[in-house]
Amino acid sequence: MKKATPINKDIPEQAYDRIYKQAMQRQEAFLSVPGPRIHIGTATCGIAAGALETRSAFEEALAQRNIDAQIHTVGCFGHCYAEPVVIIDHPDSGFPPIFYPEVTSAKAKMLTTLFLQEGDPRFEHILGATVANEMIPSIMDFARFNQEKRVVMEKCGQIDPENIDEYIASDGYSALAKSLQRDSVEIIDLVKKSGLRGRGGAGFPTGLKWEFTQNEQDNETIVVCNADEGDPGAYMDRTILESNPHQILEGMVICGYATGARRGIIYVRAEYPLAVKLVTHAVEQARAYSILGQSVLNTDFAFDIEIFQGSGAFVCGEETALIRSMEGHRGAPRYRPPYPAQKGLHNLPTVINNVKTFACIAPIVNKGAQWFRTIGTKQSPGTAIFSVVGSVVHAGLVEIPMGVTLRTLIFDICGGIPDNKQFKAVQIGGPSGGCLPAEFLDTPIDFDSLTEAGAMMGSGGMVVMDEDSCMVDVARFFLDFTQKESCGKCTFCRIGTHQLLNILARLTRGEGREGDIDLLDDFSVDIKNGSLCGLGKTAPNPVLTSLRYFKDEYIAHINEKCCPGMACRTLTAFYIELDQCARGCDLCEACCPVEAVFTTSNRKKGIDQALCVKCGECQVACPPDYDAVRKVSPAALVPVIEHTG
C-alpha cells in the first residue's frame, strides 16, 4: 500500500499562510478602491450572448463620463437565459448589489449614465423588480438561488477564474494544506465516509475507487480528470472549468496525495477553447505558487498536472476509451476487469473522476464528511448539477440537493413551461437517458430513484419537452447521435443502433409497418445485453422509455400515419384559416423560402401544398392577433381545404 505523510506537518500550514496573506492583501486592495464595481459574467454562454461587447461598452462609457468604477469579469452565474448578466455594486447609491439581465452594449451605456452617474437604477431593467413597487430584490429572492444548494458552484460567478488570488482569498487551497497534514489513508477514509459518488454518471463510490488505486503496489499512479463532456445540451463541466478551475485542481492534488500519484492529467475536449485556456492558465498560476510542482506547499510531496485535448468523440467519455485516446490510439472501450484503478493509462493504476467529483473534494475536506451527508439523501449525499434546456422559462445551470423532485426543479426553480403550454416529458441523463412523463414529476432526483424510473442521473443533462414534442422523433434524434458516436467495436451497438435508427426514421416519415414496435423493443433489449460499454448498453434508453410511456404515439405513427405532436415534417401540413387571415398582410408570404404562400382573389393568403417544405416560418411570422396559420396532419388537410375553399 502506498502511504504518504509529510516530514513536518507544520510546513504546509506555514506555506499556505504565506500565500493566503498575499492573496488577502491583493483582494483588500481591490475592495478598498472607492466607487462602483461592475461584475460581468464572461463564460462561454455570456460571451456567445455578447458579454465582451457589453464589457467594452462599459469601458467606453465610463471613460467618456470620467466615472471611476472597476469592471470585474467573473464566470457563469447559472442564469444562462438572462445572458449577458451584469451585477452592479454601487455602495454610494444606497442600493444593494443589483442583478441586470440581458445587458446589451446600449443598455450598458444607459446604465452608466442613468445609474452610475445620475443614481437612477432603472427598475424596469432589474431582474425580478417592478416599477410599481420600486423594490430591488435581493439575489437570494430568486428561485435560482434560494432553492439551490451550491457546493461545487459556490464560487462560480463570484470570482475571476483567471485570478488565483481571488480563489485563495475565499479559502481556496486551504483543504490541500489540511490534507497534507494528514495521513493519506485518513483522507481516503474521509471521502468514503462522505458517501460521495462519482458525478460522471455511473455513481460509483469515489473513496472506494481511490482505495483500490492506493492498494496497488506499482511505483507510479496517475490521476485523470474526465472533462470530455459530449452530451447534447450539457455544459456543466465546461462552465465549472471556465468559472472556477482551481477547485478542480485542488481536488486533483488531494487525490494525488491520497493515492500516491505524482502526475495528473485533465482530459478536456478541444471544442472547449475557453475552458482549455483558463485551465492551462490556472495550472501555470498554481505552479508559480508552489501548489503544483516538485515541492507542493514546501513539502516533499511532488505533483503536477498537464492538459490533454481530446478530439470530441462521445465514446471517449467512457474511461477505458479515454485511456486509449490518451495513449494515442483510436478511442474504443476495452473489457473490464482489469479496471483502470488496477491497470489504466500505460498499464499503471489510474484514478479517473469527473470534473464535478473533484470539485466536491475541497468542500468535504474543509467542512467534513458529516456536513456533506446532511445534504441530499442517505444513498446519494451531496448535490446534483444540471444543465436544464429545452421548453423551460429559465434555462441554465442549477445545483440542487439530491432528493429534490423533478417538479420542483422544472417548475419552481426553472419557471415551468413557456407560452402556457403543457409539460410532456423530461429527458434525463444525456442522449442515453430516459424520457419520463408527467406522472414522474414527483420523482426525487438521485441515482437510485431515476434508475428505477427508467432514466439515469448521467452527467447532468436535462431536456424539458412540451406538448408540441413528438416522442418518436425525440427517440430518433438521440439514436441518431449515439449511432454516429458508436466506436463500432461491438456488433450489437454498431449494427443494432443502426437498425433502431432506420425503424424510427421510417416511423417519422409515415412509413411504419406492423410489427415495428416489437422490433424496436427486441432490438433495444439485445443491444443493452450485448454491448461492451456504457454507450451501447444505454443507447436504447430513449426508445425503451418512450415505448413504455408514450406507446400511443408510436401506434399513431404506424396505424394512422400521423404525428400527435405534429413535429414530424412529413406527417405535418400547414394551411391558412381564411376567416382569421388579415386582408393585405404579407408577412407569411414575405418569409416563405420556397414561395409556397400565394394571395387569393380576396387578397387573403393560401399555401400551395405541392411547394410547401413544412418549415413553419409562416406560422412564426403570422401576428398573434390573427393567428391564422394552422398546423395539422396531412390526413386532416383534405376536409379543411374543402371547408375553406
TIVEXSE-287980 format. One record per residue (C-alpha): z, x, y. Coordinates in steps of 0.2 Angstrom, whole numbers, plus 5000, padded with zeros to 4 digits. Example, Ala and Ser with C-alpha at 12.3 -4.5 7.8 and 13.67 -1.06 7.14 Angstrom:
2
((5039,5062,4978)),
((5036,5068,4995)),
This chain:
645
((5000,5000,5000)),
((4995,5006,5017)),
((5010,5006,5029)),
((5011,5011,5047)),
((5026,5015,5058)),
((5026,5024,5075)),
((5036,5040,5075)),
((5045,5035,5091)),
((5047,5016,5094)),
((5050,5019,5112)),
((5034,5027,5115)),
((5023,5011,5115)),
((5035,5002,5126)),
((5035,5015,5139)),
((5016,5017,5139)),
((5014,4998,5141)),
((5027,4998,5155)),
((5017,5010,5165)),
((5000,5001,5164)),
((5009,4984,5167)),
((5017,4991,5183)),
((5000,4997,5189)),
((4992,4981,5185)),
((5005,4971,5194)),
((5003,4982,5209)),
((4985,4978,5210)),
((4987,4960,5207)),
((5001,4958,5220)),
((4989,4967,5232)),
((4976,4954,5228)),
((4988,4939,5230)),
((4996,4946,5246)),
((4979,4945,5256)),
((4981,4930,5268)),
((4968,4917,5268)),
((4959,4905,5256)),
((4954,4910,5238)),
((4939,4903,5230)),
((4939,4903,5211)),
((4921,4901,5204)),
((4918,4899,5185)),
((4904,4911,5180)),
((4902,4910,5161)),
((4885,4906,5154)),
((4887,4887,5157)),
((4892,4889,5175)),
((4878,4902,5178)),
((4865,4890,5170)),
((4870,4877,5182)),
((4869,4888,5197)),
((4886,4897,5199)),
((4878,4913,5205)),
((4869,4904,5219)),
((4885,4895,5223)),
((4894,4911,5225)),
((4880,4919,5236)),
((4881,4903,5247)),
((4899,4905,5249)),
((4897,4924,5254)),
((4884,4920,5266)),
((4893,4905,5274)),
((4910,4915,5275)),
((4901,4930,5284)),
((4892,4918,5296)),
((4908,4909,5301)),
((4918,4925,5301)),
((4931,4917,5289)),
((4942,4929,5279)),
((4943,4922,5261)),
((4942,4930,5244)),
((4930,4925,5231)),
((4937,4926,5213)),
((4925,4925,5199)),
((4933,4918,5183)),
((4927,4912,5166)),
((4925,4895,5159)),
((4937,4881,5164)),
((4930,4870,5149)),
((4923,4856,5161)),
((4905,4860,5157)),
((4899,4843,5163)),
((4905,4847,5180)),
((4897,4865,5182)),
((4896,4874,5194)),
((4915,4872,5195)),
((4925,4879,5210)),
((4944,4879,5214)),
((4948,4882,5232)),
((4966,4888,5235)),
((4969,4886,5254)),
((4988,4889,5257)),
((4986,4886,5276)),
((4979,4869,5274)),
((4995,4862,5266)),
((4985,4856,5251)),
((4987,4861,5233)),
((4973,4870,5224)),
((4958,4858,5224)),
((4945,4856,5210)),
((4927,4853,5215)),
((4914,4849,5203)),
((4895,4852,5204)),
((4896,4864,5219)),
((4878,4867,5224)),
((4873,4880,5237)),
((4873,4866,5250)),
((4890,4860,5245)),
((4897,4877,5246)),
((4891,4879,5264)),
((4898,4862,5268)),
((4915,4866,5261)),
((4915,4882,5270)),
((4913,4874,5287)),
((4922,4857,5285)),
((4937,4863,5274)),
((4939,4882,5276)),
((4935,4881,5295)),
((4940,4864,5300)),
((4953,4859,5287)),
((4944,4843,5280)),
((4944,4844,5261)),
((4931,4831,5259)),
((4939,4819,5247)),
((4923,4812,5241)),
((4918,4828,5233)),
((4935,4831,5224)),
((4936,4828,5206)),
((4946,4813,5202)),
((4950,4809,5221)),
((4945,4794,5231)),
((4943,4792,5249)),
((4953,4776,5249)),
((4969,4784,5244)),
((4967,4801,5251)),
((4977,4809,5237)),
((4972,4825,5230)),
((4975,4825,5211)),
((4984,4840,5203)),
((4974,4849,5189)),
((4986,4843,5177)),
((4982,4825,5181)),
((4965,4827,5172)),
((4965,4822,5154)),
((4956,4838,5150)),
((4972,4847,5155)),
((4987,4836,5152)),
((4982,4831,5135)),
((4976,4848,5129)),
((4987,4862,5122)),
((4979,4879,5127)),
((4984,4894,5117)),
((4968,4903,5114)),
((4961,4896,5131)),
((4976,4898,5141)),
((4969,4912,5152)),
((4951,4905,5152)),
((4946,4900,5170)),
((4962,4909,5177)),
((4957,4927,5176)),
((4942,4938,5180)),
((4936,4943,5162)),
((4929,4960,5170)),
((4946,4965,5177)),
((4958,4971,5163)),
((4972,4972,5176)),
((4972,4953,5178)),
((4974,4951,5159)),
((4988,4964,5158)),
((4997,4956,5173)),
((4998,4940,5164)),
((5007,4949,5149)),
((4991,4954,5141)),
((4993,4968,5128)),
((5012,4966,5128)),
((5010,4959,5110)),
((5002,4975,5105)),
((5016,4985,5112)),
((5028,4974,5102)),
((5018,4976,5086)),
((5018,4995,5087)),
((5037,4995,5087)),
((5037,4985,5071)),
((5033,4989,5053)),
((5016,4984,5048)),
((5022,4974,5034)),
((5033,4964,5046)),
((5018,4960,5057)),
((5008,4953,5042)),
((5024,4943,5037)),
((5024,4936,5054)),
((5006,4930,5053)),
((5009,4922,5036)),
((5025,4913,5042)),
((5015,4906,5057)),
((5003,4897,5045)),
((4988,4902,5055)),
((4972,4898,5045)),
((4955,4905,5049)),
((4946,4897,5063)),
((4929,4901,5057)),
((4928,4886,5046)),
((4935,4889,5029)),
((4953,4888,5035)),
((4959,4902,5023)),
((4977,4909,5027)),
((4975,4923,5039)),
((4991,4933,5034)),
((4986,4932,5016)),
((4969,4939,5020)),
((4977,4953,5029)),
((4989,4956,5015)),
((4975,4958,5002)),
((4967,4971,5013)),
((4983,4981,5016)),
((4987,4981,4997)),
((4970,4990,4994)),
((4973,5009,4991)),
((4957,5015,4999)),
((4958,5028,5013)),
((4949,5018,5026)),
((4950,5000,5031)),
((4938,4991,5043)),
((4942,4976,5055)),
((4927,4964,5059)),
((4927,4951,5072)),
((4914,4937,5067)),
((4906,4931,5083)),
((4890,4926,5075)),
((4891,4908,5082)),
((4875,4900,5076)),
((4879,4881,5076)),
((4868,4870,5087)),
((4878,4864,5101)),
((4893,4876,5098)),
((4898,4888,5111)),
((4917,4891,5108)),
((4917,4909,5103)),
((4904,4913,5117)),
((4915,4905,5130)),
((4931,4914,5124)),
((4922,4931,5124)),
((4915,4928,5142)),
((4931,4921,5149)),
((4945,4932,5141)),
((4938,4946,5130)),
((4954,4956,5130)),
((4964,4944,5120)),
((4951,4946,5105)),
((4953,4965,5107)),
((4972,4964,5107)),
((4971,4953,5091)),
((4960,4966,5083)),
((4970,4981,5087)),
((4986,4972,5080)),
((4976,4968,5064)),
((4971,4986,5063)),
((4988,4992,5064)),
((4995,4979,5051)),
((4981,4983,5038)),
((4980,5002,5041)),
((4962,5001,5049)),
((4956,5014,5061)),
((4940,5005,5065)),
((4935,4988,5072)),
((4918,4980,5074)),
((4913,4965,5084)),
((4898,4957,5076)),
((4890,4946,5090)),
((4873,4938,5091)),
((4861,4947,5103)),
((4857,4929,5111)),
((4873,4931,5120)),
((4869,4944,5133)),
((4883,4940,5145)),
((4896,4940,5131)),
((4889,4957,5124)),
((4890,4964,5142)),
((4908,4958,5145)),
((4915,4963,5128)),
((4907,4980,5130)),
((4915,4982,5147)),
((4931,4976,5140)),
((4931,4989,5127)),
((4927,5003,5139)),
((4942,4997,5150)),
((4953,4997,5135)),
((4949,5015,5131)),
((4952,5020,5149)),
((4970,5013,5147)),
((4973,5021,5130)),
((4973,5004,5122)),
((4959,5010,5111)),
((4956,5027,5105)),
((4964,5042,5096)),
((4982,5038,5103)),
((4985,5019,5106)),
((4998,5017,5119)),
((5003,5036,5116)),
((5007,5033,5098)),
((5000,5042,5083)),
((4990,5026,5079)),
((4971,5028,5082)),
((4960,5013,5083)),
((4943,5010,5091)),
((4930,4996,5092)),
((4912,4995,5093)),
((4899,4981,5096)),
((4886,4976,5084)),
((4872,4964,5089)),
((4866,4953,5076)),
((4848,4946,5076)),
((4853,4927,5076)),
((4852,4922,5058)),
((4864,4907,5055)),
((4867,4913,5037)),
((4875,4929,5044)),
((4890,4919,5049)),
((4894,4919,5031)),
((4905,4935,5029)),
((4896,4944,5015)),
((4879,4941,5023)),
((4886,4948,5039)),
((4891,4963,5030)),
((4874,4965,5023)),
((4867,4964,5040)),
((4878,4977,5047)),
((4873,4989,5033)),
((4855,4987,5039)),
((4849,4975,5026)),
((4842,4958,5027)),
((4856,4946,5029)),
((4860,4937,5012)),
((4876,4932,5004)),
((4882,4940,4988)),
((4893,4934,4974)),
((4911,4935,4976)),
((4923,4942,4969)),
((4925,4956,4974)),
((4929,4948,4991)),
((4927,4958,5007)),
((4946,4961,5008)),
((4943,4971,4992)),
((4926,4978,4994)),
((4917,4974,5011)),
((4907,4985,5023)),
((4901,5000,5014)),
((4912,4995,4999)),
((4928,4998,5010)),
((4942,4985,5012)),
((4936,4974,5026)),
((4946,4961,5036)),
((4934,4948,5043)),
((4941,4935,5055)),
((4933,4923,5068)),
((4935,4926,5087)),
((4947,4911,5089)),
((4958,4918,5074)),
((4960,4935,5083)),
((4964,4926,5099)),
((4979,4917,5091)),
((4987,4934,5086)),
((4994,4939,5103)),
((5002,4922,5107)),
((5010,4922,5089)),
((5017,4939,5091)),
((5024,4936,5109)),
((5031,4918,5105)),
((5035,4919,5086)),
((5029,4910,5071)),
((5041,4895,5073)),
((5034,4892,5090)),
((5016,4892,5083)),
((5022,4880,5069)),
((5028,4867,5082)),
((5010,4865,5087)),
((4999,4855,5076)),
((5003,4849,5058)),
((5013,4856,5044)),
((4997,4861,5034)),
((4987,4865,5049)),
((4998,4873,5063)),
((4991,4878,5080)),
((4977,4871,5090)),
((4958,4867,5087)),
((4945,4871,5099)),
((4929,4860,5100)),
((4913,4860,5110)),
((4911,4842,5112)),
((4892,4837,5116)),
((4881,4823,5114)),
((4884,4805,5121)),
((4900,4808,5129)),
((4905,4807,5148)),
((4914,4823,5149)),
((4906,4836,5138)),
((4913,4853,5137)),
((4926,4864,5128)),
((4943,4857,5123)),
((4958,4864,5115)),
((4970,4852,5107)),
((4984,4852,5095)),
((4979,4850,5076)),
((4983,4832,5072)),
((4976,4824,5087)),
((4964,4809,5082)),
((4946,4809,5085)),
((4948,4793,5096)),
((4960,4802,5107)),
((4948,4817,5109)),
((4932,4807,5112)),
((4939,4793,5122)),
((4954,4799,5131)),
((4951,4817,5134)),
((4932,4817,5135)),
((4929,4800,5144)),
((4921,4790,5130)),
((4903,4784,5128)),
((4892,4784,5144)),
((4882,4768,5151)),
((4894,4756,5142)),
((4886,4760,5125)),
((4895,4758,5108)),
((4901,4773,5098)),
((4891,4775,5082)),
((4896,4791,5074)),
((4903,4809,5077)),
((4896,4824,5068)),
((4909,4837,5065)),
((4908,4855,5058)),
((4891,4861,5064)),
((4874,4857,5055)),
((4883,4857,5038)),
((4897,4845,5044)),
((4898,4826,5040)),
((4894,4811,5051)),
((4909,4799,5052)),
((4908,4781,5059)),
((4919,4771,5070)),
((4931,4767,5056)),
((4937,4786,5055)),
((4941,4787,5074)),
((4959,4787,5070)),
((4957,4802,5058)),
((4968,4817,5063)),
((4959,4832,5067)),
((4964,4845,5054)),
((4957,4855,5040)),
((4963,4843,5026)),
((4960,4826,5034)),
((4942,4830,5039)),
((4938,4837,5022)),
((4945,4821,5014)),
((4934,4810,5026)),
((4918,4819,5020)),
((4917,4831,5035)),
((4925,4848,5039)),
((4933,4857,5053)),
((4919,4870,5053)),
((4919,4882,5068)),
((4922,4868,5080)),
((4905,4860,5085)),
((4906,4841,5088)),
((4891,4830,5092)),
((4895,4812,5098)),
((4882,4799,5095)),
((4880,4781,5102)),
((4872,4765,5097)),
((4854,4772,5100)),
((4856,4786,5087)),
((4846,4785,5071)),
((4857,4792,5057)),
((4842,4796,5046)),
((4834,4806,5060)),
((4851,4814,5063)),
((4851,4820,5045)),
((4833,4826,5046)),
((4837,4836,5062)),
((4852,4845,5054)),
((4842,4848,5037)),
((4828,4855,5047)),
((4840,4868,5054)),
((4849,4873,5038)),
((4832,4873,5028)),
((4825,4885,5041)),
((4840,4896,5041)),
((4842,4897,5022)),
((4840,4915,5017)),
((4830,4909,5001)),
((4841,4919,4989)),
((4846,4903,4979)),
((4833,4892,4971)),
((4844,4876,4974)),
((4846,4880,4993)),
((4828,4887,4995)),
((4819,4873,4986)),
((4832,4859,4987)),
((4834,4858,5006)),
((4815,4859,5007)),
((4813,4843,4996)),
((4828,4834,5005)),
((4819,4838,5022)),
((4802,4831,5015)),
((4810,4815,5010)),
((4819,4812,5026)),
((4804,4816,5036)),
((4794,4803,5026)),
((4808,4790,5030)),
((4807,4793,5049)),
((4788,4791,5048)),
((4789,4774,5039)),
((4783,4781,5023)),
((4799,4779,5012)),
((4797,4774,4994)),
((4808,4765,4981)),
((4820,4777,4973)),
((4821,4789,4988)),
((4839,4785,4991)),
((4843,4790,4973)),
((4833,4806,4975)),
((4842,4811,4991)),
((4859,4808,4983)),
((4854,4818,4967)),
((4846,4832,4976)),
((4862,4834,4988)),
((4874,4835,4973)),
((4863,4848,4964)),
((4862,4859,4980)),
((4881,4858,4983)),
((4884,4863,4965)),
((4871,4876,4963)),
((4871,4886,4979)),
((4879,4903,4981)),
((4886,4902,4998)),
((4894,4890,5011)),
((4877,4887,5019)),
((4869,4879,5004)),
((4885,4871,4997)),
((4887,4861,5014)),
((4869,4859,5019)),
((4868,4842,5011)),
((4884,4835,5020)),
((4875,4826,5034)),
((4864,4817,5021)),
((4879,4813,5009)),
((4890,4806,5023)),
((4876,4796,5032)),
((4871,4789,5015)),
((4889,4784,5012)),
((4892,4776,5029)),
((4875,4771,5035)),
((4866,4767,5019)),
((4859,4751,5028)),
((4849,4762,5040)),
((4840,4771,5025)),
((4836,4754,5017)),
((4829,4748,5034)),
((4818,4763,5035)),
((4812,4761,5017)),
((4810,4742,5015)),
((4807,4736,5032)),
((4798,4751,5039)),
((4809,4750,5055)),
((4822,4761,5063)),
((4838,4751,5068)),
((4842,4764,5082)),
((4824,4764,5087)),
((4824,4783,5088)),
((4810,4787,5076)),
((4794,4788,5086)),
((4783,4782,5073)),
((4794,4767,5070)),
((4795,4763,5089)),
((4784,4754,5101)),
((4786,4751,5120)),
((4780,4736,5129)),
((4782,4729,5147)),
((4791,4712,5149)),
((4779,4704,5162)),
((4792,4692,5169)),
((4803,4707,5173)),
((4789,4718,5180)),
((4788,4721,5199)),
((4771,4717,5206)),
((4765,4733,5214)),
((4777,4745,5207)),
((4768,4760,5200)),
((4782,4771,5194)),
((4779,4769,5175)),
((4760,4772,5177)),
((4763,4787,5188)),
((4774,4796,5175)),
((4764,4792,5159)),
((4757,4808,5152)),
((4743,4800,5142)),
((4738,4786,5155)),
((4743,4773,5142)),
((4750,4762,5156)),
((4737,4751,5165)),
((4738,4737,5178)),
((4734,4719,5173)),
((4724,4707,5183)),
((4740,4700,5192)),
((4745,4718,5197)),
((4758,4720,5184)),
((4759,4733,5170)),
((4754,4734,5152)),
((4754,4748,5139)),
((4739,4752,5128)),
((4747,4754,5111)),
((4732,4765,5105)),
((4736,4778,5118)),
((4755,4777,5119)),
((4764,4793,5112)),
((4781,4785,5112)),
((4788,4797,5124)),
((4799,4784,5133)),
((4796,4791,5151)),
((4790,4774,5156)),
((4807,4767,5152)),
((4816,4781,5161)),
((4805,4778,5176)),
((4807,4759,5177)),
((4820,4755,5191)),
((4837,4747,5184)),
((4834,4732,5195)),
((4819,4727,5185)),
((4822,4734,5168)),
((4805,4729,5162)),
((4801,4742,5149)),
((4807,4737,5131)),
((4808,4747,5115)),
((4805,4738,5099)),
((4799,4741,5081)),
((4780,4740,5079)),
((4783,4725,5067)),
((4791,4716,5081)),
((4777,4720,5093)),
((4764,4708,5087)),
((4774,4692,5091)),
((4779,4699,5108)),
((4761,4703,5113)),
((4756,4685,5108)),
((4770,4678,5118)),
((4767,4689,5134)),
((4748,4688,5133)),
